[in-house]
Amino acid sequence: MSKILVIDDEREICESIKMILEYEDYQFDSSTDSIEGLEKIGSGDFDVVLLDIQMPNLNGFEVLNKIKEKNLELNVIMISAFSSLENAVKATKLGAFDFIEKPIDREKLLLSIRNALNQIKLLKENKELKKSVSASDVIIGNSSSIKNVLEIISIVSQTDVRVLITGENGTGKELVAREIHKRSTRNPEKFVEVNCAAIPNELIESELFGHEKGSFTGAVQQRIGKFELADKGTLFLDEIGDMSLQAQAKVLRAIEDSRIERVGGNKKINVDVRILTATNKNLKEEIEKGNFREDLYHRLNVIPIYVPPLRERIDDIPLLVDYFTKDICSKYKIQPVNFKPQVIKMLQSMEWRGNVRELRNIIERIIIMVPKKDIEENDITSLIFPQKTSVDDILNINNSFQDFKEKAEKVFILKQLEANGWNISKTAELLDIQRSHLYAKMKKYNIENKGKE
């Protein structure tokens, strides 16, 4: 129930507002003294304060100033019999949510309170969302390799230098990019991410630079690209090694000129963007193959950051398990669980081709599927090493021919993804299909991308 406090030296006003608010099921409190009202604000958990302007001791504007100094999550609605544009403007400048004249109109009062409560609710939800996002965007580890990564992040965050982040799928390259942005002066602005491998080559330029209406079939309206969206902020180009040569040329020109041009447009648009990139490919090898521009590589690789695979930092696994356990239990409102030492040792002995992402997926699977406070080794073996789909499963007599084809295709794709460490580009190349086609198949068969950053 929402709590509302009225501070007004006229007892009759307090009583009349009380009747209105209690009828609407609001929790109500009041004070006829401004100093006492401030004390109540300090000790209570109010959502909205109705505050008179003309009062002895401290007037309403002075009280409003003190409320704002405390940075409390509540809205203040000023009320006064002395209605004037000057008072309304002053109240707004000092941070009041609204200004209501006396005598108070019931409907206007209730509307203003509802709007004030809605805004507070949104602010609180946004704050909680930021907390949860911030909590999940944490680089965990005490190993020397992770400490080295964090040290480089600390240095490069204070500049706009371009950074190329390398490492296997699932190691946390996106986390590194987000951490750089979070610590930089661009933090108040947007962090815009583009997964270059997930976008078909014919659409990547439109995604990055936008397009004008009618510039190609299907361009029914103007579109703003990621470079413009990230203006004054950070643009993270993930899986940059999968970008087409044509798009690479345009990215290089955008870096050199700090200007872009929408597809089908003829106007140069200035952009102020910090570019971070990541790849699981060896770009020097891609340059030799003719798949990546050497001039762009040198532009992007000003500061390299290598994110080590999990098998090179197994001492961090206990910390990661503890962190993931707390986060997952909180997410699903599950009582905290404890992983026995033999389970941790078992986890440390595994190969972890999917790296940190795979570890988190398995911890989440165990917590959901094993309803025990203390998790032991024999509780999780079947969850970590699930039985593979057998030929008999595929050849089930009840299958239609279409069912058989789909089951076989799903098993084949899963096997190829696992064999290639969930490297989407490599798997698609070996299967001789487009990356976008492989992504579509994975979506169709509900195959989770365990290699996703």
N, C-alpha and C positions, 0 to 999 in steps of 0.2 A: 504493500500500500504506500502511495506517495505521501511524503511528509511536507507540510507547508507551514511556515512560520509567518505571522503578521506582527510587525513592529509599528505601532501607532499609539500616540499618547491619548487618543480619544477611545475610551473603553467601549462606547456605543458602536464605533466603527468595527472594532475587533469582534464584538458580539454578532453584528450583522453579517460580517464575512464568515464567521464561524458557522452560522446557520446555513449559509449557501454551500460551504465546502463540505460540511459533515453530511449534508443531504446527498452529496455526490460521492460519498465514501472516501473522502480524503482524510488523512490523519492531520489533525490541526493542533497548533499551539500558538500562543500570542504573548506579547509583552507590551506594556505601556511606557516602558523606559528603554531608551536606546542602548544604554550601557548594559543593562540586564539582557536585552535582546542579543547583543554581541556575544555575551557569555553563553547564551543558549545555542547560538550558531556554532560556537567552539566545541560544545559538549554534545550537540545533537547531530543527526544525520539527515539534514533537511535537503529537499530537492529544489524548492522554490521559496524565496522570501518576498513578501509584500511589504514594502518599506515606505513609510510616510516621509515627506521632506521636512515639513516644519515641526520640529520637536525640541524640547529643552535638552540641556546637556550637549549631546551631539546631534546635529541635524542629519537628515537622510543622506546628503551627499558625503558627509564625513564618515558615516557608517558604511556607505557603499565603497568608499576608498579603502577602509580597513578590511572589508570582505575581500576585495580584489587583491589586496596585499597578501592575504592568506592563501590565495590561489586555490580556492575551494571549488568542488564540482557542484555548483548550484547556480541557479539563475535568479536575478533580482528584478522584480517589477516595482517601479516607483509609483506611488499614489499620492495625489495632492489636490487640495481644494483650490490652490493657486495655479491654475492652468496658464501656462505661457509657452511660447515657442522657445524662449531662452532656457526655461527649465527642462523642457523635453530634449533640446539639443545637448545641454550639459549632462543630463542623465545618460544619454546615449554615448557621449564621449567618454564618460567614466566607466562604461561597461554594463549599463542596465540593459536588460532584455527588452523591456517595454515601459511605457508611461501611460497611466490611467488616471483620468480626472475623477474627482468627487463631485457630486454623489456618484457612487459606483454603480455602473450598469451591470446587472447579473450576467447577461450573456457575453458581454465583452470581457468581463473578468474571467469567466470560465474558458473562453476561447484563448485568451492570453496565457492562462495557466496550462492548458493542454499543449499549446505550442511550445511553451517553455519546458515542459516535462519531456516532450518528444525530442527536443534538441539535446537535453541532458542525457536521455537514453542513448541517442546516437553517439554522443561524445564518449560515453562510458563503453559502449560496444566497440567503438573505434579504438579506444585505448586498450581494451582487452585483446582485440585482434592484433594490434601492433605488438603487444606483449608476446602473444603466441607465435607470431611470425618471427619476432626477434629471438625468441627462445629456440625456435627450430633452425635458425640461421647462425649456428654456433660451430666453430671449429674446435673439436675436442681432441686432446692428446698432449702428452708430455714428452713424446719421443724427440730425439734431436732433429729428425727430419721435419717434424711438424713445427717445432720451435723455430727452425730456420725459415719455414714458410711464413710464419707469423711475424718474424723480424723483418722480412722483405716487405710484407704488407704494410707494416708500421711506417716504413721509410717511403714507399711509393705512394701511399695514401695522401701525403701532404703535397703532392704535385699532380699535374695533369698528364704525366708521362704515360705513353701507351704500354700495355702489359700483355704478353702472350702467356697464357696459362696452359700447360701441357700435363698429360697424365692419362691413365686408362679410364674407361667408363666406370662411373660410380665412385671415383676417388674424392669427389667434392670440389670440382673445378668451379662450379657455379657458386658454391659457398665462398670461395676465395674472392671471386669477382664481387659478390655482394658485400663482403667484409671490407674490401677496398673502397667501395662506394660509401658504405656506412661511416667509415672513418674520415672521409674526405670532406672538403668544404662544399661539395656538390650534394651532400646528403639530404638537404631539404627538398631537392628537386627529384625528378623521376629516375628510377633505374629501369631501363627498358631492355628486355631480353629478346633475342631472335635465335631460334634453333634453325640454323642454315640447312641442316640435313633433312628436316621435316617438311621443308617447303619445296615444291616442284621447281625446277630450274626456270620454267617459263613464268613463274610468279614471284621469284625472289626479288627482282628489281622493283616491282610494284610494292612489295612488302617493305623494302628498305627505303625507297625514295618517294612512294606514293604515285598516284596517277591522276590525270585529268579525265573528266567525263568524256566518254566516247573515244578514248585513246586506243582501245582495243575491244574486241567482242566480249561483252559482259561487263564492261566498265560503265555502268549505268549512272554513276555519280562520282564526284571527286573523292579521292581518298588521300588522307594524310599518312605519310610513311613513318617508319620508326625513327629515322634521323630527325625529322621535325618533332616527333613526340618526345624525343630525348633531349631537345634543346635546353641548354643550361645544366643538363644532368649527365647521366652515364648510359652509353649504349653498349650492351654486352652481346657480341656476336659469337654464339656457341657453335661448335663444330664448323669453324671457319674453313677447315680443310675440304669440306664438301661443297663449297660455294663454286658456282660456275665461273669460268674465266671472264666472261662478259661482265658479270656482276662484280668480280674482283677489280676489273678496270675502273668501274664507276666508283667503287669504294675508295680506291687509290686516289682518284680525282677529288672525291669529297674530302679526304684527309688533307690533300695538298692545298685545296682552295678554301676549305671551310664553307663550301657552298654545295648545294645539290640542285638537281632539276628533276621535277616529276616526270614520269613516263607520259609522253604525249604533250608535254609542256615546253615552253620556250623561255621561262622566267627563272633566273638564278635566285635561289633562296639561301640566305645566310643561316648557318647553324653553328652553334657553340656546343660541341659534344665531346665528352671524354670517351675514347673507345678502348674497351677491354675485349680480348678475344680468347678463345679456348679451342683446343683440338685434342683428339686422341691419336691423330696421325703424326707421322714423322714428316714435317713439311719440307725438309731438305730432300727427302726421297721423292716427295710429290713434285718438287721443282725439277728434279732430274727426269721424272716421267713426263713433264710438260703439263702437269695438272694444276700447278700453283705458280703464281707470278713471283719471281724473285724480288722485284722491286717492292711489291706489297709486303712480302715477308719481312724485309728489312725495316719497313715503316712500322709494322706491328710489333716486331720483336725487339723493342728498345730495352725492356726489362723482362727477362724470362722468369717464370715461376713454375717449377716442376712439383706436382703434387704426387707424393709416393703412393704406390698401391698398398693395400692393407697388409699383404704378406711381408712387406718390408718394415712394418711398424706394429708387430703383434703385441708388443708391450702396451699399446694403447687400447687393445680390445677390452680389458676389464673396465676402463673408464667409459668407453663407448657403450658397453652393455649396460652399465649403471645409468648413464645419461638417457639412453633410449628407453630403458625400463621405466624410469620416472616419467618421462614424457608420454609414453604410450599409456601407462596406467592413469595418468591425469586426463589424457584425451578421452579414454573410454570409461572414466570414473570407476576404475577397478582398484581394489585394495592392493597396496604395494607387494611385489613378489621378490623373492630372493633366489638368485642362481647359485647353486652349490659350486665349490671350487673345482670339482671334477668336470662340471659343465663348461666352466670358463676355459679349462685346459683343453677340452674337446673342441671348443670354438677356436682356440688359438692354433690348433693343429690342422685346421681346414685350409683349403686352397684359396677361397674367396675370389673367384674370377670376377664377380660383380662388385667386389670391394665393399665400401662402407654402406652403400645402398642395399646390397644383398644382406649384409649383417643386420641392418635395421629391419628388413622384411622378415627375416627369420625370427628375430626377437619378438616382433609384433605377432607373428603366427603362433609362436609358443605361448605368449601371454594370453592370447584369445582362446587357444585350443586346450591348454592345460590349466584347469581350474584349481590350482594348488598354490599355497603361499611359498613353499620351498620347492624349487624345480631341480630335479635330479636327472642324471644322465639317461637312465632308462625311460624317463618321461618324454624325451624329445627325439630319440633316434629316428623314429618313423616320420617325424615332422621335418627333420633336417634332410633325411635321405628317403623321400617318398618313393613308393613303387612306381616304376614306369608303366605306361599303358602297354598292355601286351597285344600280340597279334590276335589272340582270341577275342580281346575287347573290340578290336577293329572289325574282325570278321563275324561279329555277333549276328546270328541268323535272322534277327529281327530288323537288321539294318536295311534301309533302302540303298540303292546304288549311290544316290546323292549323299546319304549319311556316310557311307563307306568312304567316298571320295573326300568329304570334308574332314572326317576323323583322321584319315591317312595324311592329308595335307597339313593338318594342325600338328600331328606328331612329327612329321618331317621338318616343318619350320622350327618347332621347338628344339629338335635335335641339332639343327644347323646353327641356331642362335647360341645354344649352349656350347657347341664345339668352337664357335668363334668369339667366345667371351662376351656375348651380347653386343658385339660391335655391329650395329645396323648396316653401316655402309659396306663393310667387308662381306657380311652375309648376303646382302642384296647383290653385290658384285658376283659372288660365287654362284648364286641362284640365277644370275643373268636376268634380274628384274630391276625396275626402278625402286629407289628408296621409298618413294611415296606409295608404290604398290605394296611393298613389304609392310609399311606402316598400316595400310588399309587392311591387309590380311591379319595382322596382329590385333587390330581393333575388332575385326569380324569374329575372331576366335577367342576374344578376351584374354589375349596373351599379354601379361604385364611386362613392360620394358624394364628389366632388371639392370640394364646398363645406363638408364637415364640419370643425368646429373642431378 
